[in-house]
Amino acid sequence: MSTAAETKAATASLPSKGMLIDGNWVDGASGGRITVENPAKRKPIGEVPRANAADVDRAVAAASKAYAQWRKVVPRERGKVLLKIAEALQSRTEEMARTIALETGNALRTQARGEANMTADIFRYFGGLASELKGETLPLGEHVLSYTRREPLGVVGAIIPWNAPVMLAALKIAPALCAGNVMVMKAAEDAPLGVLLMAEICQEFLPPGVLNVLTGYGEECGGPLANHPGIAKLSFTGSTEVGKVIMRAAAERIVPVSLELGGKSPSIVYPDADEDWAVDGIIAAMRFTRQSQSCTAGSRLFLHEDIFDSFLKKLEKKTTALKLGDPLDEATDIGTIINNKQFTKVCKYVDEGLKRSDAKLVFGGLPPKTGPLSEGYFAIPTVFADRSNDWRLAREEIFGPVLVAIRWSDEAEAIRMANDSHYGLAAYVWTHDIGAGLKTAHAIESGWVQVNQGLGQVPGMSYGGYKQSGIGREFSLEGMLDSFTQRKSVTVNLEVRRS
């Protein structure tokens, strides 16, 4: 174990990045630092400030000051600013992609580059929606003008996770600013560098204080942000457990909250879909090339008993052909788990599956203890076969590449098992019978169901969860209007006579 002096010496020459408060790059009030690690090498790559409540106070004060003017900017002009940010982000996608890959462990070719491009698309999409901040008129008679208008909420407090940090940050920044709000965001301590790079690009076009980005731990920075009296809206993406904490904080002050939380998403495969295209879809839906560190991962695979064994053989052949390795290597399909805590958690789930007498390991298992993959937090894609939907691996969000395959013979029972979860974020259905596919899609209790595809979200779709997977929607016009505006009614008597 290294001493404090050795640790200090090892990090003394690391690149240092400040936080964005009121248009300036600043250190934290405490002077503390957080070391950012490359999970593929288990080595430090940079440092960021360790923010606390005093920094939250500074950021909220700066945002509150900026709000008075930003809300008055003509919506189309705000949209133009977002479009400029989109083009600036697009011009630096490779730099952004490499930053994402370096700090998250997500593979450059299969994940990080796509995230960088999606981030620019998100700003571009919401930049084009600024003129859609419309109200309505009510026909109450010729003597009365009654109308509604969409108004911003104020200072938005946003907290994001580490699995797709830049994209998830953009999903909060772009619609909130488009609607006339200002923001104080806490980046994930494990992956703040890409978010800070995006903030740097945004700040080239925004007035000081409109966007403020803090780096810190949850208890020291996220908690004070969630409970700050100057915050008018809370927007959180992360685990269901922390989401409950955020919701309690919002309840104390009666402020609106939107939550995009966890999932344990089902895939139901019908007997007519024992084909390569469906296998490819399951691999995509399971997000194996993101190490399954995705809340939409289809981690419960309900396979019809007639194709159970043959489908799993195809799945094994295709999945084991994927290359694990250095996230910055163009040949790599699958990168690393984010950190040692999450890596250890995933390994414990795999170990539990290996020890379960009525569960069969189809392929995968524990990661190697020697060789190149042992140098980082590399988890091997793993599939267990079981008849039960009731054990921990089939019920809890693992957030790692562990899939449980479950037999079914009765369609109604498959749907019942799919819905037997406190989660309800995503789901997938695979069949040539589109009628059956749509019927099942309508019966599944999830906010997003895909039939015969396992793709990711796109700007314009209304994305969010049922049950304990969240409240509110993102990615869409209605998501922006519902999450980042409030409706005001104005009624005018037109027949007031002069005396």
C-alpha positions in Angstrom: 0.0 0.0 0.0 1.4 3.4 -1.0 1.9 6.1 1.6 0.3 9.5 1.5 3.6 11.0 0.4 3.9 8.5 -2.4 0.4 9.2 -3.6 1.0 13.0 -3.5 4.2 12.5 -5.5 2.5 10.4 -8.1 -0.3 12.9 -8.7 1.8 16.1 -8.4 2.4 16.4 -12.2 -1.1 15.4 -13.3 -3.0 17.7 -15.6 -5.3 19.9 -13.4 -8.7 21.2 -14.5 -10.8 23.8 -12.7 -14.5 24.1 -12.3 -16.7 26.5 -14.2 -18.3 29.2 -12.0 -19.6 32.5 -13.3 -17.6 32.1 -16.5 -14.3 31.5 -14.7 -12.2 28.4 -14.2 -11.7 28.1 -10.5 -10.5 25.8 -7.8 -12.7 24.6 -4.9 -13.0 26.6 -1.7 -11.4 23.8 0.3 -8.4 23.4 -2.1 -9.0 19.7 -2.2 -8.5 17.6 -5.3 -10.0 14.5 -6.9 -7.8 12.2 -8.9 -9.3 10.9 -12.1 -8.3 7.4 -13.1 -7.9 5.6 -16.4 -9.8 2.3 -15.7 -8.1 0.4 -18.5 -4.7 1.0 -16.8 -5.7 1.7 -13.3 -3.5 4.8 -13.4 -4.3 8.5 -12.7 -4.8 10.8 -15.7 -5.8 14.1 -14.1 -7.1 16.1 -11.2 -10.2 18.2 -10.6 -11.4 20.3 -7.7 -13.2 18.7 -4.8 -16.2 21.0 -4.4 -18.2 21.5 -1.3 -21.2 23.5 0.0 -19.3 26.8 -0.3 -18.7 26.2 -4.0 -22.4 25.3 -4.5 -23.3 28.6 -2.9 -21.0 30.5 -5.3 -22.3 28.7 -8.3 -26.0 29.2 -7.4 -25.4 32.9 -6.7 -23.7 33.2 -10.1 -26.5 31.4 -11.9 -29.2 33.4 -10.1 -27.5 36.7 -11.2 -27.3 35.4 -14.8 -30.9 34.3 -14.9 -32.3 37.8 -14.8 -30.9 38.5 -18.3 -30.8 35.0 -19.9 -34.5 34.5 -19.4 -35.2 37.7 -21.4 -33.1 36.7 -24.4 -35.4 36.0 -27.3 -35.9 32.2 -27.6 -34.7 32.1 -31.2 -31.5 33.9 -30.1 -31.0 31.3 -27.4 -31.5 28.6 -30.0 -28.9 30.2 -32.2 -26.4 30.0 -29.3 -27.1 26.3 -28.9 -26.6 25.8 -32.7 -23.2 27.5 -32.5 -22.2 25.2 -29.6 -23.3 22.2 -31.6 -21.0 23.1 -34.5 -18.1 23.8 -32.1 -18.7 20.4 -30.5 -18.8 18.8 -33.9 -15.5 20.2 -34.8 -13.9 18.7 -31.7 -15.6 15.3 -31.7 -12.4 13.3 -31.9 -10.8 15.2 -29.0 -14.0 14.6 -27.0 -14.3 11.0 -28.0 -10.7 10.2 -26.8 -11.3 12.0 -23.5 -14.5 10.0 -23.0 -12.7 6.7 -23.8 -9.7 7.6 -21.5 -11.7 8.4 -18.4 -14.8 6.0 -18.7 -13.2 3.0 -20.3 -15.8 3.0 -23.0 -14.3 1.8 -26.3 -13.5 4.6 -28.7 -14.8 3.0 -31.9 -18.0 1.4 -30.6 -19.0 3.9 -27.9 -17.0 7.1 -27.2 -17.0 8.4 -30.8 -20.8 7.9 -31.0 -21.3 9.7 -27.7 -19.3 12.6 -28.9 -21.3 12.9 -32.1 -24.6 12.4 -30.3 -23.7 15.3 -27.9 -23.4 17.7 -30.9 -26.7 16.4 -32.3 -28.5 17.0 -28.9 -27.4 20.7 -28.9 -28.4 20.9 -32.6 -31.8 19.4 -32.0 -32.8 21.6 -29.1 -31.3 24.6 -30.7 -33.9 24.2 -33.5 -36.7 23.9 -31.0 -36.4 27.4 -29.4 -39.3 28.7 -31.4 -41.6 25.9 -30.1 -41.9 27.4 -26.6 -45.5 28.2 -27.4 -48.6 28.9 -25.4 -52.3 28.7 -26.3 -55.2 31.0 -26.5 -58.6 30.2 -25.0 -61.8 31.2 -26.7 -63.7 32.8 -23.8 -65.4 35.5 -25.8 -64.8 38.7 -27.7 -64.5 40.7 -24.6 -61.7 38.6 -23.0 -58.2 37.7 -24.1 -57.1 34.5 -22.3 -53.8 32.9 -23.1 -51.0 30.8 -21.6 -47.2 31.2 -21.9 -44.3 28.9 -21.2 -41.9 30.4 -18.7 -38.5 29.1 -17.4 -38.2 27.8 -13.9 -35.0 29.5 -12.8 -31.8 27.8 -11.5 -31.8 24.1 -12.4 -29.7 21.8 -10.3 -28.5 18.9 -12.4 -26.6 15.7 -11.3 -25.3 13.2 -13.8 -23.6 9.8 -13.7 -20.4 8.4 -15.3 -21.6 5.9 -17.8 -22.3 8.3 -20.7 -21.4 11.5 -19.0 -21.1 14.0 -21.9 -24.3 12.9 -23.6 -26.2 12.9 -20.4 -24.9 16.3 -19.5 -26.0 17.6 -22.9 -29.5 16.2 -22.3 -29.9 18.5 -19.3 -27.9 21.6 -20.4 -29.4 22.0 -23.9 -33.1 21.9 -23.2 -32.8 23.8 -19.9 -30.9 26.6 -21.5 -33.1 26.6 -24.6 -36.2 27.2 -22.3 -34.5 30.1 -20.6 -33.2 28.5 -17.5 -29.7 28.6 -16.1 -27.9 25.6 -14.6 -25.6 24.4 -11.9 -24.4 20.9 -12.7 -22.4 18.4 -10.7 -20.3 16.1 -12.9 -19.6 12.5 -11.8 -16.3 12.4 -9.9 -15.2 9.3 -11.9 -15.7 10.9 -15.3 -15.6 14.7 -15.1 -13.1 15.5 -17.9 -15.3 15.2 -20.9 -18.1 17.2 -19.2 -15.6 20.0 -18.4 -14.4 20.0 -22.0 -18.0 20.4 -23.1 -18.5 23.2 -20.6 -15.3 24.9 -21.9 -16.8 24.8 -25.4 -20.2 26.0 -24.2 -18.6 28.9 -22.4 -17.2 30.3 -25.6 -20.8 31.3 -26.5 -22.7 31.7 -23.2 -22.8 34.7 -20.9 -21.1 34.1 -17.5 -23.1 32.2 -15.0 -25.6 30.7 -17.4 -23.8 27.4 -17.1 -21.8 26.4 -14.0 -20.2 23.0 -13.7 -18.9 21.6 -10.3 -16.8 18.5 -9.6 -17.1 16.7 -6.3 -18.5 13.8 -4.4 -22.1 13.2 -3.8 -22.3 13.9 -0.1 -20.0 17.0 -0.2 -21.3 18.6 -3.4 -24.4 16.8 -4.7 -26.2 16.9 -1.4 -25.7 20.6 -0.9 -26.8 21.2 -4.5 -30.0 19.1 -4.1 -30.9 20.9 -0.9 -29.9 24.5 -1.8 -32.8 27.0 -1.4 -31.8 28.8 -4.6 -32.5 25.8 -6.8 -35.9 25.9 -8.6 -35.7 22.5 -10.3 -33.8 19.2 -9.8 -32.8 17.0 -12.7 -31.1 13.7 -11.8 -29.8 10.7 -13.8 -28.4 7.8 -11.8 -29.4 4.9 -9.5 -32.8 4.5 -8.1 -31.5 4.5 -4.6 -29.9 8.0 -5.0 -33.0 9.1 -7.0 -35.1 8.5 -3.9 -32.7 10.8 -1.9 -33.1 13.5 -4.6 -36.8 13.2 -4.5 -36.9 13.6 -0.7 -34.8 16.8 -1.1 -37.2 18.1 -3.7 -40.2 17.3 -1.4 -38.7 19.3 1.4 -38.9 22.5 -0.7 -41.7 21.5 -3.1 -39.6 22.0 -6.2 -40.2 20.0 -9.4 -37.9 17.0 -10.0 -37.2 14.8 -13.0 -35.5 11.4 -12.5 -34.0 9.0 -15.0 -33.1 6.0 -12.9 -32.2 2.3 -13.1 -33.6 -0.6 -15.1 -33.7 -4.4 -15.4 -35.0 -4.5 -18.9 -36.5 -7.7 -20.4 -36.0 -9.1 -23.9 -38.7 -11.5 -25.0 -37.7 -13.8 -27.9 -40.4 -15.7 -29.8 -39.7 -19.1 -31.3 -39.8 -17.7 -34.8 -36.8 -15.4 -34.1 -34.1 -18.0 -33.7 -31.9 -16.2 -36.2 -28.7 -14.2 -36.4 -30.4 -10.8 -36.7 -32.2 -11.4 -33.4 -28.9 -12.6 -31.8 -27.2 -9.4 -33.0 -30.1 -7.4 -31.6 -29.8 -9.1 -28.2 -26.1 -8.2 -28.1 -26.9 -4.6 -28.9 -29.8 -4.4 -26.5 -27.6 -5.9 -23.7 -25.1 -3.1 -24.4 -22.2 -5.5 -24.2 -20.0 -3.1 -26.1 -20.6 -0.6 -23.3 -19.8 -3.3 -20.7 -23.6 -3.2 -20.1 -23.1 -0.1 -18.0 -26.4 1.2 -19.3 -29.8 1.6 -17.6 -31.5 0.3 -20.7 -29.4 -2.9 -20.9 -31.7 -5.9 -21.7 -30.3 -8.0 -18.9 -33.2 -10.4 -18.6 -33.5 -12.7 -21.7 -36.8 -14.6 -21.9 -36.2 -17.3 -24.5 -38.9 -19.6 -25.8 -38.2 -23.2 -24.7 -38.2 -24.4 -28.3 -35.2 -22.3 -29.2 -33.5 -21.9 -25.8 -30.4 -24.0 -26.4 -29.9 -23.1 -30.1 -30.3 -19.4 -29.5 -27.8 -19.4 -26.7 -25.2 -21.2 -28.9 -25.5 -18.5 -31.5 -25.3 -15.9 -28.8 -22.1 -17.4 -27.4 -20.5 -17.6 -30.8 -21.1 -14.0 -31.6 -20.5 -12.5 -28.1 -17.2 -14.3 -27.5 -15.9 -13.0 -30.9 -16.1 -9.5 -29.5 -12.6 -8.1 -28.6 -11.9 -6.8 -25.1 -9.0 -4.5 -24.8 -7.6 -1.0 -24.6 -10.5 1.5 -25.1 -8.3 3.7 -27.3 -7.5 0.8 -29.7 -9.6 1.0 -32.9 -9.8 -2.8 -32.9 -11.5 -2.9 -29.4 -15.2 -3.7 -29.2 -15.5 -3.8 -25.4 -13.7 -1.6 -22.9 -13.7 -1.6 -19.1 -15.8 -1.2 -16.0 -15.5 2.4 -14.6 -13.8 1.7 -11.3 -12.7 -0.8 -8.7 -15.9 -0.5 -6.7 -18.1 -1.3 -9.6 -15.7 -4.0 -10.9 -15.8 -5.7 -7.5 -19.6 -5.5 -7.4 -19.9 -7.1 -10.9 -17.5 -9.9 -9.9 -19.5 -10.7 -6.8 -22.6 -11.2 -8.9 -20.8 -13.5 -11.3 -19.4 -15.5 -8.3 -22.9 -15.8 -6.9 -24.1 -17.2 -10.2 -21.3 -19.7 -10.4 -22.1 -21.0 -6.9 -25.9 -21.3 -7.6 -26.7 -25.0 -8.0 -29.7 -24.5 -10.4 -28.0 -21.9 -12.6 -25.9 -23.0 -15.6 -23.0 -20.9 -16.8 -23.5 -20.6 -20.6 -20.3 -18.7 -21.2 -18.1 -16.1 -19.6 -17.3 -16.0 -15.9 -14.8 -14.2 -13.6 -12.1 -12.0 -15.3 -8.6 -13.3 -15.6 -6.1 -12.6 -12.8 -3.1 -12.5 -15.1 -2.3 -11.1 -18.6 -3.2 -7.8 -20.3 -6.8 -7.8 -19.2 -5.8 -8.0 -15.5 -4.2 -4.6 -15.8 -7.6 -2.9 -16.0 -11.2 -3.3 -14.8 -12.1 -5.7 -17.6 -15.3 -7.8 -17.0 -16.1 -10.7 -19.4 -19.5 -10.9 -21.0 -21.3 -13.6 -19.0 -24.6 -15.5 -19.5 -26.3 -17.7 -17.0 -29.3 -20.0 -17.8 -32.0 -20.4 -15.2 -35.7 -21.2 -15.0 -36.3 -18.5 -12.3 -37.0 -14.8 -12.5 -36.7 -14.6 -8.7 -33.0 -14.7 -7.9 -30.8 -11.7 -7.3 -29.1 -11.8 -10.7 -32.5 -11.6 -12.4 -33.9 -8.8 -10.2 -31.2 -6.4 -9.3 -29.5 -3.9 -11.7 -25.9 -5.3 -12.0 -24.7 -2.5 -14.3 -22.2 -4.9 -15.8 -22.1 -7.5 -18.6 -24.1 -10.3 -16.8 -27.2 -11.6 -18.6 -29.7 -14.1 -17.2 -31.5 -16.3 -19.8 -34.9 -17.7 -18.7 -37.1 -20.3 -20.4 -40.8 -19.6 -21.3 -43.5 -21.6 -23.0 -46.6 -19.5 -22.3 -46.8 -16.0 -23.7 -48.9 -14.6 -20.8 -46.3 -16.0 -18.4 -43.4 -14.5 -20.2 -45.1 -11.1 -20.1 -45.9 -11.6 -16.4 -42.3 -12.3 -15.6 -41.1 -9.4 -17.7 -43.4 -7.1 -15.7 -42.5 -8.7 -12.4 -39.9 -5.9 -11.5 -40.0 -2.6 -9.7 -38.1 -1.2 -12.7 -39.8 -0.2 -16.0 -37.4 1.7 -18.2 -36.8 -0.3 -21.4 -37.8 -3.6 -23.0 -37.3 -5.5 -26.3 -39.5 -7.9 -28.3 -38.2 -10.2 -31.1 -40.6 -11.9 -33.5 -41.6 -12.1 -37.2 -45.2 -11.8 -36.1 -45.6 -8.0 -35.9 -49.1 -8.3 -34.5 -47.8 -10.4 -31.6 -44.8 -8.1 -31.2 -47.0 -5.0 -30.9 -49.4 -6.8 -28.5 -46.6 -7.7 -26.3 -45.0 -4.3 -26.5 -48.3 -2.7 -25.4 -48.5 -5.2 -22.5 -45.0 -4.6 -21.1 -44.8 -2.0 -18.3 -41.9 0.0 -19.6 -41.5 3.6 -20.8 -39.6 2.5 -24.0 -40.2 -0.8 -25.9 -38.4 -1.7 -29.1 -39.6 -4.4 -31.4 -37.0 -6.2 -33.5 -34.2 -3.8 -32.7 -31.9 -3.0 -29.8 -30.8 0.5 -30.7 -30.0 3.5 -28.5 -32.0 6.7 -28.0 -32.2 9.4 -30.6 -33.1 13.1 -30.3 -36.9 13.6 -30.7 -38.1 10.4 -29.0 -39.8 10.7 -25.7 -37.5 8.7 -23.3 -38.1 7.9 -19.7 -39.3 5.2 -17.3 -42.3 3.6 -15.6 -42.4 2.6 -11.9 -39.1 3.1 -10.0 -37.2 3.8 -13.3 -38.0 7.4 -13.1 -40.3 10.5 -13.5 -40.4 12.7 -16.6 -39.1 12.4 -20.1 -35.9 13.4 -21.9 -34.6 13.7 -25.5 -37.8 15.4 -26.8 -39.7 18.6 -27.3 -42.3 17.5 -24.8 -39.5 16.5 -22.4 -38.2 20.0 -22.6 -41.6 21.6 -22.1 -42.6 19.4 -19.2 -39.2 19.4 -17.4 -37.9 22.9 -17.9 -40.9 25.2 -18.3 -43.9 26.2 -16.2 -47.2 27.3 -17.7 -48.7 30.7 -16.8 -52.3 31.7 -17.6 -53.0 35.4 -18.4 -56.6 36.7 -18.7 -57.3 40.2 -19.9 -60.6 42.1 -19.8 -60.8 43.9 -23.1 -63.9 46.0 -22.3 -62.5 48.3 -19.6 -63.9 51.7 -20.3 -62.3 55.0 -19.6 -64.0 57.2 -17.1 
